[in-house]
Amino acid sequence: MVGDRKTPQDYRLANGIYLSPAEQERLAPDLSELTGWNCIQRRNLGFVLALDLGAEVIASIDDDNIPYDTWGRNLMIGQTVELKTFHAANGCFDPIGAAGHGHLWHRGYPLQLLRTRDYGEAEVTPVRIDIQADFWDDDPDVDAVCRLEHGPSVEFDPGAFPFASSAVGPFNSQNTLFSREALMSYCVLPGIGRMDDIWAAYHVQSLGFKVAYAAPSVRHERHPHDLTRDMVNEFLGYRRSEELVAAIIGGTYDPAHFWPERTRLAYEAYVKRVRA
């Protein structure tokens, strides 16, 4: 459990490790400073500690997710699995649409590509899985535009999972499991609002790491949000995610072209620290 400056000073865990702000600053001072305080990107310090402790599989999970009994089971990390694999004709894969809810879309999917989503006929292919993005029942991870329009509450069909895609696609840090190797190239990116985990997802896939989408293992009881504020904090993605995805597809992707300097420096500090 990664604390923040707004966490009560006497907070403790009966089971597990609570990483206090002071401990975070000692653990990775450069990364801590570049990340900033009272933000969700503090979880990066938890990633550092998990890697320091030698973890081979690391789960990132938000505190408004209620785990099912199946959570943490049926793991595919580090395995080569025969998976239903979709081929997105426009080069970017939307996992929520592929899971049978075509009127919705995953947060971070480029809005400009919504009308050209075409999953084609899925093939069963062997996939070496580095990242397992488990889904979430009730309140799915859609963007503010989709949530304002549809206000969705969804019970996903477990039979639709697992699946993968030959194209890049968004995944979040809400209920996602990583191999050690993948997490050493992934952190949630400060300084880019609600694209923090989405652009990190596109980035780690650009490096060749593969993601599988798996059946819901939590019920998402979402914290109260100001949806207009969420939309403002997602605007960078509305404006530039299509360009970023096109660069990955075209082989011209350079993070420095998309990431602000603080974001780039924070990522570099994270990678340097976990690979030290």
HURA-V794350 format. One record per backbone hydrogen bond with DSSP energy under -0.5 kcal/mol. CO is the residue of the C=O (numbers start at 1). NH is the residue of the N-H. E is the energy in kcal/mol with one decimal. If there is no record, write none. Layout:
co: (CO	CO)
nh: (NH	NH)
e: (E	E)
This chain:
co: (1	1	4	8	17	18	19	20	21	22	23	24	28	29	30	31	32	39	40	41	42	42	43	43	44	45	46	47	48	49	50	51	56	58	59	60	62	64	65	66	68	70	76	79	79	81	81	83	84	84	85	86	86	87	88	91	93	93	94	95	96	97	101	106	110	111	113	114	118	119	120	123	123	125	127	127	128	129	130	131	131	132	132	133	135	135	137	137	138	138	140	141	143	144	145	146	146	147	154	154	156	157	158	162	163	164	168	174	175	176	177	178	179	180	182	183	188	189	192	193	195	195	196	197	198	199	200	201	202	203	204	205	210	210	212	213	213	214	217	218	218	219	219	220	220	225	226	227	228	229	230	231	232	233	234	234	235	236	237	240	241	242	243	244	245	246	247	247	247	248	254	254	255	255	260	261	262	263	264	265	266	267	268	269	270	271	273)
nh: (3	19	7	11	19	20	3	24	25	26	27	28	32	33	34	35	36	42	43	44	45	46	46	47	48	49	50	51	52	53	55	54	180	178	61	176	65	221	67	219	71	73	79	81	129	83	127	125	86	164	123	88	166	89	91	168	95	170	98	99	101	100	104	109	113	114	116	117	89	87	122	85	125	83	81	129	130	78	179	133	212	134	177	214	217	218	139	220	140	154	142	107	147	148	149	150	151	151	138	156	158	160	161	84	213	86	93	62	134	60	132	58	183	184	185	186	190	192	195	196	199	200	189	201	202	203	204	205	206	207	209	208	130	131	133	162	163	135	68	137	220	66	221	139	222	227	230	231	232	233	234	234	235	194	237	238	239	240	241	244	245	246	247	248	249	250	251	252	253	251	257	258	258	259	264	265	266	267	268	269	270	271	272	273	274	275	276)
e: (-0.6	-3.1	-1.5	-2.0	-0.6	-0.9	-2.5	-2.3	-2.1	-1.5	-2.2	-2.2	-2.8	-2.3	-2.1	-2.0	-1.6	-1.6	-1.7	-1.9	-1.9	-0.6	-0.5	-1.9	-2.1	-2.0	-2.6	-2.4	-2.5	-2.1	-2.2	-1.4	-1.5	-2.8	-0.5	-2.1	-1.1	-2.4	-0.7	-2.3	-1.6	-2.2	-2.1	-0.7	-2.7	-0.8	-2.4	-2.4	-0.5	-2.5	-2.3	-0.6	-2.4	-0.6	-1.6	-0.7	-0.7	-0.7	-1.8	-1.2	-1.4	-1.5	-2.0	-2.3	-1.7	-1.5	-1.2	-1.3	-2.2	-1.5	-0.6	-3.6	-0.7	-2.9	-2.6	-0.7	-0.5	-3.1	-2.2	-0.6	-2.6	-1.0	-2.7	-2.0	-1.6	-0.5	-1.3	-2.5	-0.8	-2.7	-1.8	-2.5	-2.6	-2.8	-1.9	-3.0	-0.6	-1.7	-3.2	-0.6	-0.7	-2.2	-1.6	-0.6	-3.0	-2.6	-2.9	-2.2	-1.4	-3.2	-2.7	-2.4	-2.5	-1.3	-1.8	-1.1	-0.6	-0.7	-1.6	-1.4	-2.6	-0.5	-2.1	-1.7	-2.3	-2.3	-2.6	-1.8	-1.8	-0.9	-1.6	-1.7	-2.1	-1.9	-2.8	-0.7	-1.9	-1.7	-2.7	-2.4	-0.5	-3.1	-0.8	-0.9	-0.9	-0.9	-2.5	-2.4	-2.1	-2.4	-0.9	-0.6	-1.2	-2.2	-0.9	-1.8	-2.3	-2.5	-2.1	-2.4	-2.8	-2.3	-2.0	-1.9	-2.6	-2.5	-0.7	-2.1	-1.1	-0.9	-2.1	-0.5	-1.7	-3.3	-2.4	-2.8	-2.4	-2.3	-2.5	-2.4	-2.3	-2.7	-2.5	-2.1	-2.6	-1.5	-0.8)
